[in-house]
Amino acid sequence: MIDFHLAIQDLPKNERDNLERMWEDPQGRSQLISEFEKFLSTAIKLSNLKGRINEVSK
Amino acid sequence: MGFLDKLFSRPAVEGPSKRELRESNEKRLKALDEQIKALRPYDREFLRGMGQRSGSWGVKAMLVVFGMGNILRGVGYDAEERKPIEKVISTTVSETEVEKIAVDTPVSIEKEIVVSGASGWANKFTNPGQPNLDHTAIEKAILDAVPPGVSIKGVEIEAEGYASPEGDNTLLTAEHRTEQVGSIADQVAIDGVSVNVTRKADGNTIRWTDNTTGSIVEGKKQDFLLAHGLSDKSFEDIAHKVNRGKLSKSEQQDPVVKAVQDMLRQSRVEIAKIKISGVEHKIFERDNVVTDKSTKDRKIPGDLITTKHHRVREHGIMPDKFPEIDPWLYGQYPPDPIIDERGIKIGAKDPTAPLPKIPKPDPLKIKRVPPTIVSAKIVGKAKDRVKNTHESFTKNHPSPQGNRYGHRKQAGGRV
């Protein structure tokens, strides 16, 4: 499973505390999951684009 | 019932309960987890890079570079501002270049080798001064298996060992194993070596060649002793002599001694599987390299750029060359025109609108500074003498202590 605490361990303390508070609250957790879903979707799209550009430029 | 009573008696509009939210979160997290597990290695690597950059470096947006020739653009999505962004990379070179880059690729090499027995490793300690054949064989195998350009990061050795009938030191003891591993790691400069030796048979199972059939026999030590008319004591005497190379010429011709010698050799033959992990350094040539004028970074299409070190220009131009890109990523244009720090509107709602023209400075208005001309005029008799010797020096280094030509007075004469 996704390890949230591991994922945020490098962040500054205050930012980490805020995120941890959000994670404890179901509403906040839902928001964070939405953000991550968007991030993942963006990453996959960018990755596809990057792969396609690499193929074209070969 | 008063107004306030009516107001508060109405049932509140209820969202999902905490329990429902928790269940939904769990489901979404599981789905995300599945999605991550199903990622292609390429995507996974990309995602990791993105996470590292956006996490550790505090970068707020990632862009992928695309374009041809020496004009490149970066497109991406600003996570904080929730807007698509685009960066035009202005370049300093007029022609594309080729750049050589080094790429480290993880490699894994597997090799099977025949070693003369795990007991040989222990022999180094039980019989000091004797060559340790196994150690050398394994070390040589590792070095042979690794092609040039690969750095070894770790070695895993799996060996199955037959026991020789000499005693407990036939297979590597934990203590010896540790010392040997350290020794190998030191000699071939490896970060880590792990050795896994398993006993293929118990301490009494040995192998020898059957004299009548010529085939290899596996059996108990007692069977071997019976077949060759040996007692425990006489066998051990011969085995010790064989191990220490102290056989006389007549003993070397003795068929029983030969059989013991052969049995000891057979019992020590093992196959070790060596798995080497390392990193291969390869040099690639990148075509179409341009230099980002603002950062002096060198970029090719497909590269990633981040907005931490780049000034990102947003102008809402949809890159129509890539229609498969999801509209939410690039198709949403900024609601209001964006004005840059010079007061120029660079936002455009119309995706087909051309890029705004940025006025170039009028070359006539550029203040030019004339070059400083340094000259020295030498006259009179001194002219010829000075001309070929100190002219350049006096031009640039007029001495305050010297005469008007910048020469110091010299003893014995006047300049």
Interface residues (C-beta under 8 A of the other chain):
Chain A: M1 I2 A7 D10 L11 P26 Q27 R29 S30 I33 E35 F36 E37 K38 F39 L40 S41 T42 A43 I44 K45 L46 S47 L49 K50 G51 R52 I53 N54 V56 S57
Chain B: K18 L21 R22 S24 N25 R28 L29 K30 L32 D33 Q35 I36 L39 Y42 D43 F46 L47 M50 G51 G55 S56 M62 V64 V65 F66 V75 G76 Y77 A79 D287 N288 I300 P301 G302 L304 F322 I325 D326 L329
